[in-house]
């Protein structure tokens, strides 16, 4: 697996993968939000490759409240369950951990992916029904910096 900085030429493949995860993990209305994120914060988005093929992506953000966030993490369904997500989260946390000010890691996900984050050490802090879209609840989670 290779984790590298996002490039504009990755967008079409990432959108294809995003659509393969809709509606299982994302509502179709979220695609525009993802595109906006790439346009505005592509410098903190990462593309994930296996055997020279883009199979997913993830981003990270440093927040003013001394937290670091994992954002927009998803993979081609053909590559799920192979440990790539855990490696991607660990990689993002490593980058954010270089900032002395980061006190915790947070993620805002849904009921469909919170189990993944729970397995790697995140704790559920808040739920908000129909946050992302109808039937897509916000599951806010955090994990202390080690």
MIDOSE-1310 file (N, C-alpha, C; in nm, 2 decimals, decimal comma, always signed):
residues 146
xxxx	+0,08/-0,12/+0,00/+0,00/+0,00/+0,00/+0,09/+0,12/+0,00; +0,05/+0,22/-0,08/+0,12/+0,35/-0,08/+0,01/+0,46/-0,05; +0,05/+0,54/+0,04/-0,03/+0,66/+0,08/+0,05/+0,78/+0,03; -0,02/+0,86/-0,05/+0,05/+0,98/-0,11/-0,04/+1,10/-0,11
xxxx	+0,01/+1,22/-0,13/-0,07/+1,34/-0,14/-0,17/+1,33/-0,26; -0,29/+1,38/-0,24/-0,39/+1,38/-0,34/-0,34/+1,47/-0,46; -0,37/+1,43/-0,58/-0,35/+1,51/-0,70/-0,48/+1,53/-0,77; -0,50/+1,64/-0,84/-0,62/+1,67/-0,91/-0,66/+1,55/-1,01
xxxx	-0,56/+1,49/-1,06/-0,58/+1,38/-1,15/-0,64/+1,25/-1,08; -0,64/+1,25/-0,95/-0,70/+1,14/-0,87/-0,85/+1,15/-0,86; -0,90/+1,27/-0,89/-1,04/+1,30/-0,85/-1,14/+1,21/-0,92; -1,13/+1,18/-1,05/-1,23/+1,10/-1,12/-1,23/+0,96/-1,06
xxxx	-1,12/+0,90/-1,03/-1,12/+0,77/-0,97/-1,17/+0,77/-0,83; -1,14/+0,87/-0,75/-1,20/+0,88/-0,61/-1,35/+0,90/-0,62; -1,40/+0,97/-0,71/-1,54/+0,99/-0,72/-1,61/+0,86/-0,76; -1,54/+0,78/-0,85/-1,59/+0,65/-0,89/-1,60/+0,56/-0,76
xxxx	-1,50/+0,56/-0,68/-1,50/+0,48/-0,56/-1,61/+0,53/-0,46; -1,62/+0,66/-0,45/-1,72/+0,72/-0,36/-1,86/+0,67/-0,40; -1,89/+0,67/-0,53/-2,02/+0,62/-0,58/-2,04/+0,47/-0,55; -1,93/+0,40/-0,55/-1,94/+0,26/-0,52/-1,98/+0,24/-0,37
xxxx	-1,96/+0,34/-0,29/-1,99/+0,33/-0,15/-2,13/+0,40/-0,12; -2,20/+0,44/-0,22/-2,33/+0,51/-0,21/-2,43/+0,41/-0,26; -2,54/+0,38/-0,19/-2,58/+0,44/-0,06/-2,55/+0,37/+0,06; -2,46/+0,27/+0,05/-2,42/+0,19/+0,17/-2,36/+0,28/+0,28
xxxx	-2,27/+0,36/+0,25/-2,20/+0,44/+0,35/-2,22/+0,59/+0,34; -2,26/+0,64/+0,22/-2,29/+0,78/+0,20/-2,42/+0,80/+0,13; -2,48/+0,92/+0,15/-2,60/+0,96/+0,08/-2,55/+1,03/-0,05; -2,62/+1,01/-0,16/-2,58/+1,07/-0,29/-2,56/+1,22/-0,28
xxxx	-2,63/+1,29/-0,19/-2,61/+1,44/-0,17/-2,47/+1,47/-0,12; -2,40/+1,38/-0,06/-2,27/+1,41/+0,00/-2,16/+1,42/-0,10; -2,18/+1,37/-0,22/-2,08/+1,37/-0,33/-2,03/+1,52/-0,35; -2,13/+1,61/-0,36/-2,09/+1,75/-0,38/-2,00/+1,80/-0,26
xxxx	-2,03/+1,76/-0,14/-1,95/+1,80/-0,02/-1,81/+1,75/-0,04; -1,80/+1,62/-0,08/-1,67/+1,57/-0,10/-1,59/+1,64/-0,21; -1,65/+1,67/-0,32/-1,59/+1,75/-0,42/-1,54/+1,89/-0,37; -1,63/+1,95/-0,29/-1,59/+2,08/-0,24/-1,47/+2,07/-0,14
xxxx	-1,47/+1,96/-0,07/-1,36/+1,93/+0,02/-1,23/+1,92/-0,06; -1,23/+1,84/-0,16/-1,11/+1,83/-0,24/-1,06/+1,96/-0,30; -1,16/+2,04/-0,34/-1,12/+2,17/-0,40/-1,06/+2,27/-0,30; -1,11/+2,26/-0,17/-1,07/+2,36/-0,07/-0,96/+2,30/+0,02
xxxx	-0,95/+2,17/+0,04/-0,86/+2,12/+0,13/-0,78/+2,00/+0,08; -0,76/+2,00/-0,05/-0,69/+1,89/-0,12/-0,55/+1,87/-0,07; -0,49/+1,98/-0,01/-0,36/+1,97/+0,04/-0,34/+1,88/+0,17; -0,46/+1,85/+0,23/-0,45/+1,76/+0,34/-0,53/+1,63/+0,31
xxxx	-0,55/+1,60/+0,19/-0,62/+1,48/+0,15/-0,51/+1,38/+0,09; -0,53/+1,25/+0,12/-0,43/+1,15/+0,08/-0,50/+1,05/-0,01; -0,43/+1,01/-0,11/-0,48/+0,90/-0,20/-0,40/+0,77/-0,17; -0,48/+0,66/-0,17/-0,43/+0,53/-0,13/-0,42/+0,44/-0,25
xxxx	-0,31/+0,38/-0,27/-0,29/+0,29/-0,39/-0,25/+0,15/-0,34; -0,29/+0,06/-0,42/-0,24/-0,08/-0,41/-0,21/-0,13/-0,55; -0,09/-0,17/-0,57/-0,04/-0,22/-0,70/-0,07/-0,11/-0,81; -0,03/+0,01/-0,78/-0,04/+0,13/-0,87/-0,19/+0,16/-0,91
xxxx	-0,28/+0,11/-0,83/-0,42/+0,14/-0,85/-0,48/+0,22/-0,74; -0,55/+0,33/-0,76/-0,61/+0,40/-0,66/-0,73/+0,32/-0,60; -0,72/+0,29/-0,47/-0,83/+0,21/-0,41/-0,90/+0,29/-0,30; -0,86/+0,41/-0,27/-0,93/+0,49/-0,16/-0,86/+0,61/-0,13
xxxx	-0,91/+0,68/-0,03/-0,86/+0,80/+0,01/-0,90/+0,84/+0,15; -0,83/+0,93/+0,21/-0,87/+0,99/+0,34/-0,80/+1,12/+0,36; -0,86/+1,20/+0,45/-0,81/+1,33/+0,47/-0,79/+1,35/+0,62; -0,72/+1,46/+0,66/-0,71/+1,50/+0,80/-0,71/+1,65/+0,81
xxxx	-0,75/+1,69/+0,93/-0,76/+1,84/+0,95/-0,71/+1,87/+1,09; -0,64/+1,98/+1,11/-0,61/+2,03/+1,24/-0,71/+2,13/+1,28; -0,77/+2,11/+1,40/-0,88/+2,20/+1,44/-0,83/+2,30/+1,55; -0,90/+2,41/+1,56/-0,87/+2,51/+1,66/-0,88/+2,46/+1,80
xxxx	-0,96/+2,36/+1,83/-0,98/+2,31/+1,96/-0,88/+2,21/+2,01; -0,76/+2,21/+1,94/-0,65/+2,12/+1,97/-0,68/+1,97/+1,94; -0,77/+1,95/+1,84/-0,80/+1,81/+1,80/-0,75/+1,80/+1,65; -0,73/+1,68/+1,61/-0,71/+1,64/+1,47/-0,82/+1,55/+1,43
xxxx	-0,87/+1,58/+1,31/-0,98/+1,50/+1,25/-0,94/+1,41/+1,13; -1,00/+1,30/+1,13/-0,99/+1,21/+1,01/-1,12/+1,24/+0,93; -1,11/+1,27/+0,80/-1,22/+1,31/+0,72/-1,22/+1,23/+0,59; -1,34/+1,21/+0,54/-1,37/+1,15/+0,41/-1,28/+1,02/+0,38
xxxx	-1,29/+0,93/+0,47/-1,21/+0,80/+0,45/-1,31/+0,70/+0,38; -1,26/+0,65/+0,27/-1,34/+0,54/+0,21/-1,25/+0,46/+0,11; -1,30/+0,34/+0,08/-1,22/+0,25/+0,00/-1,31/+0,18/-0,11; -1,25/+0,14/-0,21/-1,32/+0,06/-0,31/-1,36/-0,07/-0,23
xxxx	-1,49/-0,10/-0,24/-1,54/-0,22/-0,17/-1,47/-0,35/-0,19; -1,40/-0,36/-0,31/-1,32/-0,48/-0,33/-1,20/-0,49/-0,24; -1,16/-0,38/-0,18/-1,04/-0,37/-0,09/-1,08/-0,36/+0,05; -1,21/-0,37/+0,09/-1,24/-0,35/+0,23/-1,20/-0,48/+0,31
xxxx	-1,18/-0,46/+0,44/-1,15/-0,58/+0,52/-1,00/-0,62/+0,51; -0,92/-0,54/+0,45/-0,78/-0,58/+0,42/-0,68/-0,50/+0,51; -0,73/-0,43/+0,61/-0,65/-0,35/+0,70/-0,60/-0,22/+0,64; -0,65/-0,18/+0,53/-0,61/-0,05/+0,47/-0,66/+0,07/+0,54
xxxx	-0,78/+0,06/+0,59/-0,84/+0,17/+0,67/-0,76/+0,20/+0,80; -0,73/+0,09/+0,87/-0,65/+0,11/+0,99/-0,51/+0,18/+0,96; -0,45/+0,13/+0,85/-0,32/+0,19/+0,82/-0,33/+0,33/+0,78; -0,44/+0,37/+0,71/-0,46/+0,50/+0,66/-0,49/+0,59/+0,78
xxxx	-0,57/+0,55/+0,88/-0,60/+0,63/+1,00/-0,47/+0,65/+1,08; -0,39/+0,54/+1,10/-0,26/+0,55/+1,17/-0,17/+0,65/+1,10; -0,17/+0,65/+0,97/-0,08/+0,74/+0,89/-0,12/+0,88/+0,92; -0,25/+0,91/+0,91/-0,30/+1,05/+0,94/-0,27/+1,09/+1,08
xxxx	-0,29/+1,00/+1,17/-0,27/+1,03/+1,32/-0,12/+1,06/+1,34; -0,03/+0,99/+1,27/+0,11/+1,01/+1,28/+0,15/+1,16/+1,23; +0,08/+1,20/+1,12/+0,11/+1,33/+1,06/+0,06/+1,44/+1,16; -0,06/+1,42/+1,21/-0,12/+1,52/+1,30/-0,05/+1,52/+1,44
xxxx	+0,01/+1,40/+1,48/+0,08/+1,39/+1,61/+0,20/+1,47/+1,61; +0,25/+1,51/+1,49/+0,37/+1,59/+1,49/+0,35/+1,73/+1,54; +0,22/+1,77/+1,55/+0,18/+1,90/+1,61/+0,17/+1,88/+1,76; +0,25/+1,95/+1,83/+0,25/+1,94/+1,98/+0,12/+1,98/+2,04
xxxx	+0,04/+2,06/+1,97/-0,08/+2,11/+2,02/-0,20/+2,01/+2,01; -0,19/+1,91/+1,94/-0,30/+1,81/+1,92/-0,31/+1,73/+2,05; -0,43/+1,73/+2,11/-0,46/+1,66/+2,23/-0,54/+1,54/+2,22; -0,62/+1,54/+2,10/-0,71/+1,42/+2,08/-0,74/+1,41/+1,93
xxxx	-0,78/+1,29/+1,89/-0,82/+1,27/+1,75/-0,97/+1,26/+1,75; -1,03/+1,31/+1,65/-1,18/+1,30/+1,64/-1,22/+1,26/+1,50; -1,34/+1,20/+1,50/-1,39/+1,16/+1,37/-1,55/+1,18/+1,38; -1,60/+1,23/+1,27/-1,74/+1,25/+1,26/-1,79/+1,15/+1,14
xxxx	-1,85/+1,04/+1,18/-1,89/+0,94/+1,09/-2,04/+0,91/+1,10; -2,08/+0,80/+1,05/-2,22/+0,76/+1,06/-2,23/+0,62/+1,13; -2,35/+0,58/+1,15/-2,38/+0,45/+1,21/-2,33/+0,34/+1,13; -2,30/+0,36/+1,00/-2,25/+0,26/+0,91/-2,10/+0,23/+0,92
xxxx	-2,03/+0,33/+0,97/-1,88/+0,31/+0,98/-1,83/+0,33/+1,12; -1,91/+0,36/+1,22/-1,86/+0,38/+1,35/-1,79/+0,26/+1,41; -1,84/+0,14/+1,38/-1,78/+0,02/+1,43/-1,63/+0,00/+1,39; -1,60/+0,05/+1,27/-1,46/+0,04/+1,23/-1,37/+0,13/+1,33
xxxx	-1,42/+0,25/+1,35/-1,34/+0,34/+1,44/-1,34/+0,29/+1,58; -1,45/+0,23/+1,63/-1,45/+0,18/+1,76/-1,34/+0,07/+1,78; -1,33/-0,01/+1,67/-1,23/-0,12/+1,68/-1,08/-0,07/+1,69; -1,06/+0,05/+1,64/-0,92/+0,10/+1,64/-0,90/+0,20/+1,76
xxxx	-1,00/+0,21/+1,85/-0,98/+0,28/+1,97/-1,05/+0,41/+1,99; -1,14/+0,45/+1,90/-1,22/+0,57/+1,91/-1,34/+0,53/+2,00; -1,38/+0,63/+2,08/-1,50/+0,62/+2,17/-1,61/+0,71/+2,13; -1,73/+0,66/+2,13/-1,85/+0,74/+2,08/-1,87/+0,85/+2,19
xxxx	-1,89/+0,97/+2,14/-1,92/+1,08/+2,23/-2,06/+1,15/+2,20; -2,11/+1,13/+2,08/-2,24/+1,20/+2,05/-2,30/+1,13/+1,93; -2,43/+1,13/+1,93/-2,51/+1,08/+1,81/-2,61/+1,19/+1,78; -2,63/+1,22/+1,65/-2,73/+1,31/+1,61/-2,80/+1,25/+1,49
xxxx	-2,93/+1,22/+1,50/-3,01/+1,16/+1,40/-3,02/+1,24/+1,27; -3,02/+1,17/+1,16/-3,04/+1,23/+1,03/-2,95/+1,35/+1,00; -2,83/+1,35/+1,05/-2,74/+1,46/+1,04/-2,69/+1,48/+0,89; -2,63/+1,37/+0,84/-2,57/+1,38/+0,70/-2,68/+1,39/+0,60
xxxx	-2,79/+1,31/+0,62/-2,90/+1,30/+0,53/-3,00/+1,21/+0,60; -3,12/+1,20/+0,55/-3,22/+1,12/+0,61/-3,17/+0,97/+0,62; -3,17/+0,92/+0,74/-3,12/+0,78/+0,76/-2,97/+0,77/+0,78; -2,90/+0,89/+0,78/-2,75/+0,89/+0,79/-2,72/+0,98/+0,92
xxxx	-2,70/+0,91/+1,03/-2,68/+0,98/+1,16/-2,54/+1,01/+1,18; -2,51/+1,12/+1,25/-2,38/+1,16/+1,29/-2,34/+1,08/+1,41; -2,22/+1,02/+1,40/-2,16/+0,95/+1,52/-2,03/+1,02/+1,54; -2,02/+1,10/+1,64/-1,90/+1,17/+1,67/-1,82/+1,09/+1,77
xxxx	-1,69/+1,07/+1,74/-1,61/+0,99/+1,82/-1,47/+1,05/+1,85; -1,40/+1,01/+1,95/-1,27/+1,06/+1,97/-1,18/+0,96/+2,03; -1,05/+0,99/+2,03/-0,95/+0,90/+2,08/-0,83/+0,99/+2,13; -0,78/+0,96/+2,25/-0,67/+1,05/+2,30/-0,54/+1,03/+2,22
xx	-0,46/+1,13/+2,22/-0,33/+1,12/+2,16/-0,24/+1,04/+2,25; -0,17/+0,94/+2,20/-0,08/+0,86/+2,28/+0,06/+0,92/+2,29
